[in-house]
Amino acid sequence: MAEIENRKKVSPEEEHPRKAVGLAAKDSSGVLSPFNFSRRNNGDNDVTIKILYCGICHTDLHVIRNEWKNAIYPVVPGHEIVGVVTEIGSNVQKFKVGDKAGVGCLVGSCHSCGGCENDLENYCSKMILTYNSIDIDGTITYGGYSDLIVVREHFVVKFPESLAMDKGAPLLCAGITVYNPMKTFSLDEPGKHLGVVGLGGLGHVAVKFGKAFGMKVTVISTSLNKKDEAIKTLGADAFIVSSDPQQMQAAMGTMDGIINTVSAKHDIVSLIFLLKIQGKMIMVGVPDRPLELPTFPLIMGGRILAGSSIGGLKQTQEMIDFAGKHNITADIELIKADYVNEALNRLAKGDVRYRFVIDVGNTLTPA
């Protein structure tokens, strides 16, 4: 403990030997500004990555504004990281210098719990998050709104050569968040009917994965103006306005599964009734208030309501390989680093289609 306390007294720029630059929030205003800090030297099991692109996730907004009351300032956000390997340790097997590589939400775990032993590091109680977490040496982790990152090989994924790096970056969070429950709950089988609630950063990727799996996909949204986008652009088979009782009634009992991406309080009972007998609704959005859940619609239909959080590293690699094979990417707005605060304000208003990605390699300048 004494070593950790001593480390906390050292400035972020002096903690480690390797100088780094990034964008950090210094307080709950969430305003990002240039930030000098440092990364550790590349160890025997490490991979150093020059960051080229980093997606902006809604989690970033929650953390930098301390909306979840867990911010460790200064916060350098970003966990949808893609770049090029510049250095590898002597024990590294999967990577060579020059490879494309990605880093998602995790950079560490205990490797010995039930979750880790079953390739479910995302459920490890000692997992180390890519940013706003405490690393094994007691220092704060800093994320991908920065020029470089050093990560243990186990937590780095090989990025497909065929996949656009900027459009592929959001898959390292948004992609695995929807891919994991689809695979885990057998919602990946051709001919099955998948409902996707919410057509945002997560939902639009869920539609693409569902179609690549050969499923019938129905988008369920409160906004009719997203219908053409869902069907004509993303390839969904059908669209339901959730506030229309007739449309909801007509779709009752038709879906094998639903991926629910909504992060606001909403009526889930009407959605449960869309499921077939023993159908499954998987929650991946995080509403800020508790949802009401009468058990009757679950019990009478043998239906399942479950939750899912990102995915383990084995599955993340599987997901990105699948995306490369089927050319699945996020629809993005590529921005310069100096536009990031405006982008975050727009994100808070829902003004993005569907993911912001920072062009780190070309536009991030030293503090």
N, C-alpha and C positions, 0 to 999 in steps of 0.2 A: 504493500500500500504506500509505503514511503516513496518508492521509486515512481509510482504513478503520480503522487502529489508533487514530486519534484519536477516531473515532466510538464505538469500543468503550468508551472511557473516559467517555462521556456516559451518564447514566442513561436507561433506557427512557422515563421520563416527560418527558425534555428533548430527546430526539432529533429530534422533529418538532413543528410548531406546534400541532397539533390534539390536545386531551386525549381520552383514551379509558380505559375501564375494562373489565376482563375477569377471567377466572379463570386462574391460572397455576400450574404445578408448578415449584417452586424447586429440587428435587433428585430423586433416583431413587426416593424413597418414592412419588412419583406423586401425592401429596396436593395437590389444587387449593385455592387460597385467593385472596381478592380481590387484584387487581393493577392499579395505576395505570401507564399507559404512554401512548404518543402515536402518532398517525398523521400521515402527510404531508398537506399541503394538496392539494386537488383540482387536478391539472394539466390541461393542454389535452386530453389523451387519456384522462383518468380518469373513473371513475364512483364516487361516494360512496354507500354503501348503509347505511341504518339496519338493523341485523340484528334480525330478529324471531324466527327459529328456527335452530337448528343441531343437526344430528344428531350422535350419538356413534358413531364408527367404532372397530372393534377396533384399527386403526392408532393411534388416539389413546392407547389403553392401552399399546401397545408403546413408543411414543415417550416418554410422560411417565415411564414406569418405566425408561427407557433400556435396554430389552431388546434393541434393535438396536444399541446402543453408538454412537448418533449424536445424542443429545439435546444441544441448545444451550439451557441454562437461562438465564433462566426460559422455560418453554414455555407458550404459550397455544394449546391445540389447537383442532381444528375445521375440517373442510373439506367440510361439507355445509350450506352457508350459504344462507339465503333471507331476503330483506328487501325494503325499499322504497327506491328511488332518491331521494336528497335533494339531489344536486348533480351536474352534468355539466360536462365541459370543453368548450371552444369547438370542438374537432374531433370530438366524439362525435356519431355518426349514429344509432345503434340505440336509444338510450334518451332518455327525457324524465323530468323530475322526477315522482314519483308512480308510476312503473312498478314492477311486481314484478320482482325480479332475483335470480339465483342465482350462487354462486361455488363451484366444486368444488375439486379437488386442486391446481390449478395457477394461479399468478398471473403467470408469466413464462416466456419461452423465448428462444432466440437469433434466431428468425425466418429463419434462413438455411441451416440444415442440411437434409439430405434428409428428416428427419422433419417439420420445420416446413413445408417447401415442399410436403409432401403431406398437410397437415392432421393430422399425427401428432405434435403437440407433446408428447404423453405419452411419446414416445421420444427427445426431445431431451436430449442429454447435459448441456446447460446449463439445463435447466428449473428454474424457481424454484417451490418448493412453497409452498402457502398458509400453512404454518407450519413452524417449525423449519428454515428455509432462509435463505440470504443473498440479500438483494435487490440490485438493481443499484447502490444507493448504499452498500452495505456493511453495512446494518443488518439485524437479524434480522426475519424475517416472523412475524407473530402472527396466529392464526387466529380462528375464528368464535365461540369462547366469549367474546364481547366485544360491545360495544354498537354498533360501527360498523367499516367497513372501506373502504379506498380502493384500487381495483383498475383497472388499465388495461382499457379497453373490450373489447379483443380477448378477454379472459379472463373476461368476464361473460356469462351467458346470460340471455335473456329468459324469464321464468317464465310459463307459461300462466295466463291469468286464471281458467280453469275448474278449475285444480288446487289442492287444499288445500295451503297452504304448509307446514304442520307435517308432514303425511304425505308430501309431495312432497320435502322436504329430503333424505332419505337417497338419493334417486335420483341426486344429484349425485356420489355415490361408488359406492354399492352398485348403483344402476341402470345407470350407464354401464359398470361393471366386467363386468356380464353381457351387456349389450346389444352392446357392441363385438365380442366374439368371435362372438356369434350372427350379426351382420351380416357380419363379416369372413370367416367360414368357411361362409357360406351355410346357417346353421342357423336360418333365418327363413322357410323356405318352407312353405306350407300342405301338410299331409299327411305331412310328414317326422316322424320319431320322435326326440324329444329326451329324453335322460336328464339329470336334475339330481341330482348327488351332494351331499348335505348340505342340510338344510332349516333354514337360519339366515337371517341378515340378507341375504346374497347369494342363497341358494337360493330363498327364497320369492318374491323379485322375479323371478328367472329363470323360475319357473313361470308367473307372471303374463304376462311378455313372450311366453313360448312359446305360451301359449293365445291371446294377442292376435294372434300371427302365424298362427294356425290350425293349430298343430302338435299331434301326440299327445305328451303329456308324462308321463314316468314319473319319480317321485321314488325315489331310492336312498338308504337311510338305515340306520344301525345300530340305530335306535330304532323298534320297532313302534308305540309309543304316539303317533307322529306321523302314523300312517296316516290317521286320520279328518280331522285337520287338513289334510293334503295334498290329499285327495280331496274332502271335503265343503265345506271352507272355501275352499281356494285353487283348486280346480277341476282338479287333476291327474287324468289318466286311469287311472293305475295306480301301485302302490307296491311296492317290493321291499326286503326286509330283507337287507342285504348279507351278513350272517353266516349266512344260510340257504342252504346249497348247492343245495337243490332249486329254490328260487326263482331263484337266479342261473343255474343250468343251463338252466332253462326260457326265460330271456330272452337266452341267448347268440345273438349275431349278429342282433339285432333293431333296433338303434338306429343312426340316421344320425349322431348326434353326442351328445356328453356335455359338459356344463359341470360341472367338478369344483371345488366351492367349499371343500373341506375343508382346514383349516389345521393339521392334525396328521398325524403319520406314519401311513400306511395302505397297504393292499395295492391297488396300481393294476393289477396284472396281471389279476385277476379282472374288473375294470371294463373293461379293454381288450377282453376277450373278449365283452363285451356288444355291441360295435360290429359293424356290417355290414362287408363288404369295402370298404376305402377309407373307413371311417368315421373320425371325428375326435374326439379327446378334448382339450378345452382346459382347461388348469390356470389357475384364477384365485385359488385359495387359496395360502397361503405356509406350508407345513409347516416346523417349526423344525429338522427333521433331514432328511437326504437320503433320497429314496425309492429302493427297489430297482427296477430296470427291465431285466428280461431283454428282449432285442430280438426273440426268436422270435415272440411274438404280434403284433408290429408288422410284421415282414417277411412272415410267412406270410399276413397278411390285407391287406397294403398299407395298413395303418392309420397314422394320423397322430396324434402326440402333440405338442401345441403349448402355448405360454403366451400370456397376454394381460394387459396392464396398463391399467386405466381406459380412456381414449379421448381423442382430440383434441377441440378446441373445436367444430369443425363438427359432429362426430358427437354430442357432448354436447347441442348445441342440437337436433339431429334427434331424439335420444332423448327429451328432455323434451317436445318437441312431440308425439311419438308417444304418450307417457304422457298428455299432456293430452287428446288425441283419444280415447284408449281408457280414460280414467279409471283409469290404473294408479298406485297409490301404495304405499308401504310400510305394513306393519302396525306401529304404533308404540305406545310408552308415553310420553306427554308428561309431562315432569317440570319442576319448578321448579329454578332455578339452585342453590339451597342443598342440593339433593338429589344433586348431580352426583357427589360422592365415593362415596356409597352406590350410585349407579347403576354407576359404574365397577367397584366391587367385585362387584356382581351380574353385570356383563358378564364379568368374569374367571372366574366360575363357570358361565357359560352360562345365567344366570337372566334371560332377556329374550325377549320375543316381540313383534317380532323386532328392533326397533331403538328405542333411547332417543332422544328428541329434546328438547332444552332449550328451554323457553319463554323465550327471551332477552328479548324485548321487554317482557314483563310482570313478569319476576321477577329480572332481573339488577340489582343495586343498586350504587351507587358504593362503591369501596373505602374 
